[in-house]
Amino acid sequence: MEEYQIWTLWSSNRIGSGLGFIGSILLLWLAIRVAAATRASDETNLVGKLVSTAFGLLAIAGTWQMWTFIASTRVVAAISLDALEEKSQLAMGYIENMGTTVSGTPSMGGMLFLAVVAIMILGQIWLPKK
């Protein structure tokens, strides 16, 4: 495979990554809305709170998985570029920036964002109303 082909595949993967990111943000928004509706309802019982909590945590887990996949596609491109005998300065810089080890987690910023969203969801559902 040539460098141009790797960059073309990487570019195509960025489209899917962008759509996955948008979908995960919409899913998190829905989870926060469900948590807010659970808090606002005077008729919510323990089962409703548990289901809302499960939905919120599953939304966070799904987003974690999607963002891990997105981060991995960048590293896989770096691995593919690193395997080439002849590569451009751009490719060498990309390899140096991305590394060639798949971590299995989203970026640090993504993990912090998901932790904050988890606190928001659980707080909406379980903290007492004043």
N, C-alpha and C positions, 0 to 999 in steps of 0.2 A: 504494500500500500504506500502511496506517496503522501507527502506532507499536505498537499492541497486536498486530497481526499479526506484526510483526518480532520482538517479544518472545516470542510464542508459538512461532514457528519456531526462535528461538534456544534456547528451553527444550527443544524436541523434539530439537534437535541435541545438547544436553548429555547426553541419554540415550545416544545413539550414541557420543559422546565417552567417556562413562564405561565403556561396554562395551569400546570399543577400548583404553582404558587398562588395564582388567583383563586383557584378552587379551594385551596386550603385556607386562605383568608376568609372566603365566604363561609366555609364550614365553621371556623372559629367564631365568626360573627354570629352565626346561628346558635352556636353553643352558648354564647354570652346572652343572646336574646332569650333562650330557653331558661337560663339561670335567672335572668331578671323577671321573667314571667312567673317562674316558680316562687320567687321571693314576693312578688306583688300579690299573688293569689292568696286569699284568706282560707281557701278550701284545700290547699296543698297539704297532704299528709306525709308520713314517713316514706311510703312507697313512691310517691311522686318525687320527693327529694332524692331518693336513691336512684331512680331512673334518670332524673336530670343530671345527677352527679356522674352516672355511668356514661351518659351521652357526652358530657363535657370532657371527661377523661379519655373516652375513645376518640373524640375529635382531636384532642391534643396528641394522642398516640399516632393517629393517622397522619397528622401534620408532621410530626417528628419523622415518621417513615418517609413521607414524600420529600421533605427537606434533606434527609440523609441521601435519598436517591439522587436528588439534584446535585448535592455536593459531590457524590461519587462519580457522576458523569464528567465533572471537571477533572477529577484525578485520573479517571480512565483515559481521557484524552491526553493528559500529560504522560501517562505510561506508554500510550501508543506512539506519541511523538518521541519519547526517549528511546524507543526501540529502533528508530530510524538511524541509519548510518550517517546520512547527510541531512542536516536540519538547519533552518534559518536562525538568525539571532532572535527573532520573535519567538520561535519555538523553544529555544534554550531559555529565554526569559520566562516563558509560560511554565516550563517544567520546574524551574527554580522557584517560582512563585507558588505553584500548586502542590509541588511534591509528588512523589510516586507511591504514597502509602494511603490506602483507603482507610478512613478512621471509623466508619460506622456510625457517625453522629453528625448532626447538622453543625453549622458554624457556631461559635460561642455566642454571637449576637442572637442567632436563632434560638439557641437553648435558653438564653435569658428571657427573650420575648415569650417563649412558651411557658416558662416558669411564672412570669407575671400574669399571663392569661389564665393559667391554672389557679393562681391565687384569686384572681377576679371572679372566676366561675365558682370556686368553692366558697368564697366569701359571700357572694350573692345568695347562695343556697343555704349555707349553714350558719353564718353569723346572725346573732339576734337582731331583730328590728328594734329601733329606739323610738 
